[in-house]
Each structure stands twice: as C-alpha cells, then as structure tokens.
Amino acid sequence: MISGQVLQNTLEGIRSITLKEMSVIDRDGKELAVTADSRLFEMQSPEVFGFFNQAAESQLVNGCQFFKVFVNGIPEMVVLIRGEDEETYRIGKMTAFHVQNLITAYKERFDRDNFVKNLLLDNLLLVDIYSRAKKLKIENNVRRIVYLIEADADTLNELAAIEIIRNIFPEKNRDFVAAVDKTSIILVKEIKQSDTSEEIEQTGRVLCETLIAESMLNIIVSIGTPVNDLKLVSGSYKEARMAMEVGKIFSPGETVVSYEKLGIGRLIYHMPKSLCRMFVNEVLSGTTLEQIDEETIATVNEFFRCSLNISETARKLIIHRNTLVYRLDRLQKITGLDLREFDDAVLFYITLMVAKFLTYHNKKSLDNANDKM
C-alpha cells in the first residue's frame, strides 16, 4: 500500500496550487493525510462511514465535499475537501483521481518487485515465471544482473535505502529493488549487452558510495554474473550471496565484491571443512598457524602482494633486505616451506586462505550457537 508520507506530500502539493484544505481518510476512519488542522474534519466522521456504504461516488455534507477512492473497484478511501462551489468539486475530483492512480502505480510496482523477489528465492515454478512476467509486462530475454547490498548494522532503514537506490538510476521501471531481510537489499538491474565487467563494478561502487553517504553505515555490495533469461536471475542472486560471504572471509575491508573475481576463494568455499582441516595439518606437519607470530604473517602477506620480490617487499615494509630474509628463514624452520620457491609459496598461500575459511566458519558456528541460547 502507498505510504502515508507519499499521500501527505501529494496533498501538500495540490494545496499549494489550489489553496484548498483537504484530507484523506480510510475505511476505518483513520486520517492518512491532511493539509489543515484535523479538527476541521472531526465532525465529518459519521458521514464518512455512511458514505462508504452509499452508491454515490461523491456528496456534499456540511460545507465539505466527499470523493471516493477506489482500489480494484472497491472504495477504500475518501478525499474530503472544504468548499461547496463547482471549482472545489473539480479540485476534489481531480485529487481523488490522482490518489487512485498513485495507489494503482504503487500496487503495480509492489507486484513486480514481489514477483522478482520470489523469483530470486526460487519460490516460483518455471511455468509460472513466464506467465506472471507477461501479465506484469516484464521482458524475458533481457540482460540483467543482481546486486546484493548489505549493511553491517540492524538499523538499516529498508524503505529509505530502497528509495535511494531507485533514485540513483533513471530507468526505474526496468530495475527491481526489494528488501531481503533487516540488513540486505537486492537490486536486479537491466544492463546493456555491451556493458563490461568494469562498468558493472563501477555501478556497484556508485551504489555503495551513495548509500554510505546517505545512511552513514558500512555498506558492502556484492555482484553476481549477467544472465539473459528471467529463469536464470536466481542463479545470479546465489552468486551474489556467495560473493558476499567469500568477500567477508578473504577480502575484509573490500566494499564491492564481484563473483567473477573471487578466484581461488570460490574453490575453497566449496571444500568440506573436514578436508580443509586435513589439508592444513598435512601442509604444516603438526605446526599450527598460531605458533607463527603476527609480524611474520604480516611480512608473508606483503611478500605475496609483491609477487615474491624480496627487494620490493623490504622497501614496502621499510626493513633491511637481510631482515626479510631472516624472517623467511625463520618461517622455513617452523613450517618446512621456503617461500622463495614458487611451489612452497603457492602451498603456503593456499594454506593461509584455508585457515581463514576455517576461522570464519568456527566463529560463525559459535555466534549461531550463542544466538540460540
């Protein structure tokens, strides 16, 4: 249903043009929007209830004109406007017509967004996807992609965030936005066949930066892969969800994560945890990563970022080359792996990633257990 704020803004806009005071009341007698002191309409309540049960679409009572607003052929609201003259009648009729069109437009948008949400969650049969899409005038063979927007707080205002996202893009009727839960929103966006991965990621950055600026929350945006058929949109959504989780594990601090660029993290994510633990134990030969000091781990990570270049790593860490060599020798004594050798470096790099994966899931399992207590 249309929000009270939209109704209020609509009435205020009409009042600023016509200088007429008016109100919108629902079947329960609740005043949904009003341009003047509500006491002007308190005396009309009995007449409003009686008016709902009459066949007439408008009537004049005690210097106030009533106009019904229909939803699916049923009167659901009444517009009240102060005045008895013909001009007031035309303004009231116009206002009721405008409110009715607003409700219809919001209902259509809700139906479309609700359809896409069920599509993403695999709540629709294949035969229903195309029939409902046709009724809602949603094109099938269009290139689309799913963006998953997530905040790190339970205070995300879903309605405000959805409106912000809608306002970012001019083609609002071709994109779909819906809240998944208290912290997540999905955007199914139509894209051009010529759009590159870089352009798709740039859209994700625009989303992220705008929402951060507007909400003052930490926002992460994950991206699925493009699809050309409605039935495949749910696959793009699942990829975006995976990208969100894999990004949290292996790329903490990244605000935009693309499924296409998950790399080896995507492979590790699908590995059974028992196999991961076995792999770490075999590589480290009984040694644990906890036995390696944080300084050495930080040095190793920078060594990997510098593509195993000792001189460049020493420069980045602002240490002497010999100090770096000493730290690598010390790690070799602990693990038996010489990171100056490509094979050993790859093996240890993967081990660190697998260890991150296990740590993340252990923490997640512990958090879930605490939530159930």
C-alpha positions as CSV (number, residue, x, y, z in Angstrom):
1,M,0.0,0.0,0.0
2,I,1.1,3.6,-0.6
3,S,2.9,5.2,2.3
4,G,1.3,8.0,4.4
5,Q,4.3,10.2,3.6
6,V,3.6,10.0,-0.2
7,L,0.0,10.8,0.4
8,Q,0.9,13.7,2.6
9,N,3.3,15.1,0.1
10,T,0.7,14.8,-2.7
11,L,-1.9,16.7,-0.7
12,E,0.5,19.4,0.3
13,G,1.5,19.8,-3.4
14,I,-2.2,20.1,-4.5
15,R,-2.9,22.5,-1.6
16,S,0.0,24.8,-2.6
17,I,-1.5,25.1,-6.1
18,T,-5.2,25.3,-5.3
19,L,-5.2,26.8,-1.7
20,K,-7.8,24.2,-0.7
21,E,-7.7,22.3,2.5
22,M,-8.3,18.6,2.2
23,S,-7.9,15.2,3.9
24,V,-7.7,11.5,3.0
25,I,-9.5,9.0,5.3
26,D,-9.6,5.2,5.1
27,R,-12.5,2.9,5.8
28,D,-11.6,2.7,9.5
29,G,-11.8,6.4,9.9
30,K,-8.1,6.9,10.1
31,E,-6.8,10.1,8.7
32,L,-4.0,9.1,6.3
33,A,-3.0,12.6,5.3
34,V,-4.3,16.1,6.0
35,T,-3.4,19.7,4.9
36,A,-5.0,21.5,7.7
37,D,-5.8,21.1,11.4
38,S,-7.5,17.7,11.6
39,R,-10.2,19.2,13.8
40,L,-11.7,20.7,10.7
41,F,-12.8,17.2,9.7
42,E,-13.6,15.7,13.1
43,M,-17.3,16.4,12.7
44,Q,-17.5,14.6,9.4
45,S,-16.6,11.1,10.8
46,P,-20.1,9.8,11.0
47,E,-20.9,11.0,7.4
48,V,-17.7,9.4,6.1
49,F,-18.7,5.9,7.5
50,G,-22.1,6.3,5.9
51,F,-20.7,7.5,2.6
52,F,-18.7,4.3,2.2
53,N,-21.9,2.3,2.1
54,Q,-23.7,4.5,-0.4
55,A,-23.7,4.1,-4.2
56,A,-22.7,7.7,-4.9
57,E,-19.1,8.5,-5.7
58,S,-19.3,12.0,-4.2
59,Q,-21.5,14.1,-1.9
60,L,-21.7,17.4,-0.2
61,V,-22.2,17.5,3.6
62,N,-21.9,20.5,6.0
63,G,-19.8,22.6,3.6
64,C,-17.4,19.7,2.9
65,Q,-17.3,17.5,-0.3
66,F,-16.6,13.8,-0.2
67,F,-15.0,11.8,-3.0
68,K,-14.4,8.0,-3.1
69,V,-11.1,6.5,-4.0
70,F,-11.4,3.0,-5.5
71,V,-8.9,0.1,-5.2
72,N,-9.8,-2.8,-7.6
73,G,-13.3,-1.4,-7.9
74,I,-13.8,-1.2,-4.1
75,P,-14.0,2.2,-2.2
76,E,-11.1,2.1,0.2
77,M,-10.5,5.8,0.9
78,V,-12.4,9.1,0.9
79,V,-11.0,12.5,-0.1
80,L,-12.6,15.4,1.9
81,I,-12.2,18.9,0.7
82,R,-13.5,22.1,2.3
83,G,-15.9,24.1,0.0
84,E,-19.2,23.9,-1.8
85,D,-18.6,25.6,-5.2
86,E,-18.0,24.0,-8.6
87,E,-14.3,24.7,-8.6
88,T,-13.8,22.9,-5.2
89,Y,-15.8,20.0,-6.7
90,R,-13.4,19.8,-9.7
91,I,-10.3,20.0,-7.4
92,G,-11.7,17.3,-5.1
93,K,-12.5,15.0,-8.1
94,M,-9.0,15.6,-9.5
95,T,-7.4,14.8,-6.1
96,A,-9.3,11.6,-5.8
97,F,-8.4,10.6,-9.3
98,H,-4.7,11.4,-8.6
99,V,-4.7,9.4,-5.3
100,Q,-6.3,6.5,-7.0
101,N,-3.6,6.5,-9.8
102,L,-0.9,6.7,-7.2
103,I,-2.3,3.7,-5.4
104,T,-2.5,1.7,-8.6
105,A,1.1,2.6,-9.6
106,Y,2.4,1.6,-6.1
107,K,0.4,-1.6,-6.3
108,E,1.9,-2.5,-9.7
109,R,5.4,-1.7,-8.5
110,F,4.8,-3.9,-5.4
111,D,3.5,-6.7,-7.5
112,R,6.5,-6.5,-9.9
113,D,9.1,-6.3,-7.0
114,N,7.3,-9.1,-5.1
115,F,7.4,-11.3,-8.3
116,V,11.2,-10.7,-8.7
117,K,11.8,-11.4,-5.0
118,N,10.0,-14.8,-5.3
119,L,11.9,-15.4,-8.5
120,L,15.2,-14.9,-6.7
121,L,14.2,-17.1,-3.8
122,D,13.1,-20.0,-6.2
123,N,9.6,-19.7,-5.0
124,L,8.1,-19.9,-8.5
125,L,7.6,-22.9,-10.9
126,L,9.2,-22.5,-14.3
127,V,5.8,-22.4,-16.0
128,D,4.6,-19.6,-13.7
129,I,7.7,-17.4,-14.3
130,Y,6.9,-16.6,-17.9
131,S,3.1,-16.3,-17.4
132,R,3.4,-13.9,-14.5
133,A,6.1,-11.9,-16.2
134,K,3.9,-11.5,-19.2
135,K,1.0,-10.2,-17.0
136,L,3.3,-7.8,-15.2
137,K,4.9,-6.7,-18.6
138,I,8.3,-7.8,-17.6
139,E,10.5,-8.7,-20.6
140,N,12.2,-12.1,-20.5
141,N,15.2,-12.1,-22.8
142,V,16.9,-9.1,-21.4
143,R,20.4,-9.0,-19.9
144,R,20.2,-8.5,-16.1
145,I,22.5,-8.8,-13.1
146,V,21.9,-9.0,-9.4
147,Y,23.5,-6.6,-6.8
148,L,23.2,-7.6,-3.2
149,I,23.6,-4.6,-0.8
150,E,24.3,-5.4,2.9
151,A,24.8,-3.2,5.9
152,D,26.7,-4.2,9.0
153,A,24.0,-3.0,11.4
154,D,20.5,-3.9,12.3
155,T,19.5,-0.2,11.9
156,L,19.3,-0.1,8.1
157,N,16.1,1.8,7.0
158,E,15.0,-0.5,4.2
159,L,12.4,1.8,2.8
160,A,14.7,4.8,2.8
161,A,17.5,2.7,1.3
162,I,15.2,1.3,-1.4
163,E,14.1,4.8,-2.4
164,I,17.8,6.0,-2.6
165,I,18.6,3.0,-4.9
166,R,15.6,3.8,-7.1
167,N,16.7,7.4,-7.4
168,I,20.2,6.5,-8.5
169,F,19.1,5.1,-11.8
170,P,16.8,6.9,-14.3
171,E,15.3,3.7,-15.8
172,K,13.4,2.9,-12.6
173,N,10.7,0.8,-14.2
174,R,13.2,-1.6,-15.7
175,D,15.0,-2.3,-12.4
176,F,13.7,-4.1,-9.4
177,V,14.5,-3.4,-5.7
178,A,13.4,-5.4,-2.7
179,A,14.4,-6.0,0.9
180,V,15.7,-9.5,1.7
181,D,15.9,-9.0,5.5
182,K,16.7,-6.3,8.0
183,T,20.2,-5.7,6.7
184,S,20.1,-6.8,3.0
185,I,18.5,-5.3,-0.2
186,I,18.6,-6.8,-3.7
187,L,18.8,-4.8,-6.9
188,V,18.0,-6.7,-10.2
189,K,19.3,-4.3,-12.8
190,E,18.9,-4.4,-16.5
191,I,22.2,-3.8,-18.3
192,K,23.4,-3.4,-21.9
193,Q,24.9,-6.3,-23.9
194,S,27.9,-4.1,-24.3
195,D,28.4,-3.4,-20.6
196,T,31.8,-4.6,-19.4
197,S,32.8,-6.1,-16.0
198,E,34.5,-2.8,-15.2
199,E,31.3,-0.8,-15.9
200,I,29.2,-3.3,-13.9
201,E,31.6,-2.9,-10.9
202,Q,31.5,0.8,-11.3
203,T,27.8,0.7,-10.8
204,G,28.4,-1.3,-7.6
205,R,30.8,1.4,-6.4
206,V,28.2,4.1,-7.1
207,L,25.6,2.2,-5.1
208,C,28.0,1.6,-2.2
209,E,29.3,5.2,-2.0
210,T,25.8,6.7,-2.3
211,L,24.4,4.5,0.4
212,I,27.3,5.1,2.7
213,A,26.9,8.9,2.3
214,E,23.2,8.8,2.9
215,S,22.9,6.2,5.7
216,M,26.3,6.7,7.4
217,L,26.6,2.9,7.7
218,N,29.2,0.5,6.5
219,I,27.9,-0.9,3.2
220,I,29.1,-3.9,1.2
221,V,27.9,-4.6,-2.4
222,S,28.3,-8.0,-4.0
223,I,27.7,-8.7,-7.6
224,G,26.5,-11.9,-9.5
225,T,27.1,-12.6,-13.1
226,P,25.0,-11.3,-16.1
227,V,22.1,-13.5,-17.3
228,N,19.9,-13.3,-20.4
229,D,16.8,-15.1,-19.2
230,L,14.4,-14.5,-16.2
231,K,14.7,-18.1,-15.0
232,L,18.5,-17.6,-14.6
233,V,18.2,-14.5,-12.4
234,S,18.0,-16.6,-9.2
235,G,21.4,-18.0,-10.2
236,S,22.9,-14.5,-10.3
237,Y,21.4,-13.9,-6.9
238,K,23.0,-17.0,-5.4
239,E,26.3,-16.0,-6.9
240,A,26.0,-12.5,-5.3
241,R,25.3,-14.1,-1.9
242,M,28.3,-16.4,-2.3
243,A,30.4,-13.4,-3.3
244,M,29.2,-11.5,-0.2
245,E,30.3,-14.3,2.1
246,V,33.6,-15.2,0.3
247,G,34.4,-11.5,0.3
248,K,34.0,-11.3,4.1
249,I,36.3,-14.2,4.5
250,F,39.2,-13.5,2.1
251,S,38.8,-9.7,1.3
252,P,37.8,-8.0,4.6
253,G,37.6,-4.3,4.0
254,E,36.5,-4.5,0.4
255,T,33.2,-2.7,-0.2
256,V,32.5,-4.1,-3.7
257,V,32.9,-7.8,-4.4
258,S,32.3,-9.5,-7.8
259,Y,31.6,-13.2,-8.2
260,E,33.7,-13.2,-11.3
261,K,36.8,-12.1,-9.3
262,L,36.6,-14.5,-6.3
263,G,39.4,-16.6,-7.7
264,I,40.7,-19.4,-5.5
265,G,38.5,-18.3,-2.7
266,R,35.4,-19.6,-4.5
267,L,37.1,-23.0,-4.8
268,I,38.0,-23.1,-1.1
269,Y,34.5,-22.0,-0.1
270,H,33.1,-25.2,-1.6
271,M,35.6,-27.5,0.1
272,P,34.3,-29.7,3.0
273,K,35.6,-28.3,6.3
274,S,37.0,-31.7,7.3
275,L,39.1,-31.8,4.1
276,C,40.2,-28.2,4.9
277,R,41.4,-29.2,8.3
278,M,43.2,-32.2,6.9
279,F,44.9,-30.1,4.3
280,V,46.2,-27.5,6.8
281,N,47.5,-30.3,9.2
282,E,49.3,-32.0,6.3
283,V,51.0,-28.9,5.0
284,L,52.1,-27.6,8.4
285,S,53.1,-31.1,9.6
286,G,51.6,-30.7,13.0
287,T,52.5,-27.0,13.4
288,T,49.7,-24.5,13.8
289,L,49.5,-21.0,12.4
290,E,49.0,-19.8,16.0
291,Q,52.7,-20.6,16.5
292,I,53.7,-18.1,13.9
293,D,53.9,-14.6,15.2
294,E,51.8,-11.8,13.7
295,E,54.9,-9.9,12.4
296,T,55.9,-12.9,10.3
297,I,52.4,-13.4,8.9
298,A,52.2,-9.7,8.0
299,T,55.6,-10.0,6.3
300,V,54.5,-13.0,4.4
301,N,51.3,-11.3,3.2
302,E,53.3,-8.3,1.9
303,F,55.7,-10.8,0.3
304,F,52.8,-12.3,-1.6
305,R,51.4,-8.9,-2.6
306,C,54.9,-8.0,-4.1
307,S,54.9,-11.2,-6.2
308,L,57.7,-12.8,-4.1
309,N,60.1,-9.9,-4.8
310,I,62.4,-9.6,-1.8
311,S,63.7,-6.1,-2.7
312,E,60.2,-4.7,-3.3
313,T,58.9,-6.3,-0.1
314,A,61.7,-4.9,2.0
315,R,61.1,-1.4,0.6
316,K,57.4,-1.6,1.3
317,L,57.9,-2.8,4.9
318,I,60.8,-0.3,5.4
319,I,63.1,-3.0,6.6
320,H,66.6,-4.2,5.5
321,R,66.7,-6.9,2.9
322,N,68.6,-9.2,5.4
323,T,65.8,-8.7,8.0
324,L,63.3,-10.0,5.5
325,V,65.5,-13.0,4.6
326,Y,65.9,-13.8,8.3
327,R,62.1,-13.8,8.7
328,L,61.6,-16.1,5.8
329,D,64.3,-18.4,7.1
330,R,62.6,-18.5,10.5
331,L,59.3,-19.4,8.8
332,Q,61.0,-22.2,6.9
333,K,62.3,-23.7,10.1
334,I,58.8,-23.7,11.6
335,T,56.9,-25.0,8.5
336,G,59.5,-26.6,6.3
337,L,58.4,-24.3,3.5
338,D,60.8,-22.0,1.7
339,L,58.6,-19.1,0.3
340,R,61.3,-18.1,-2.1
341,E,60.4,-21.3,-4.0
342,F,57.3,-20.9,-6.1
343,D,55.7,-24.2,-5.2
344,D,56.2,-23.7,-1.5
345,A,54.9,-20.2,-1.7
346,V,51.7,-21.3,-3.5
347,L,51.2,-24.1,-1.0
348,F,51.5,-21.7,2.0
349,Y,49.4,-19.0,0.3
350,I,46.5,-21.6,-0.1
351,T,47.1,-22.8,3.5
352,L,46.6,-19.2,4.8
353,M,43.4,-18.9,2.8
354,V,42.0,-22.3,4.0
355,A,42.9,-21.3,7.6
356,K,40.9,-18.0,7.2
357,F,38.0,-20.0,5.9
358,L,38.0,-22.4,8.9
359,T,38.4,-19.5,11.4
360,Y,35.4,-17.7,9.8
361,H,33.2,-20.7,10.0
362,N,34.2,-21.6,13.5
363,K,33.3,-18.0,14.6
364,K,30.1,-18.2,12.7
365,S,29.1,-21.5,14.3
366,L,29.9,-20.1,17.7
367,D,27.8,-17.0,17.1
368,N,24.9,-19.1,15.9
369,A,25.1,-21.3,19.0
370,N,25.1,-18.2,21.2
371,D,22.1,-16.8,19.4
372,K,20.1,-20.0,20.1
373,M,20.9,-19.8,23.8
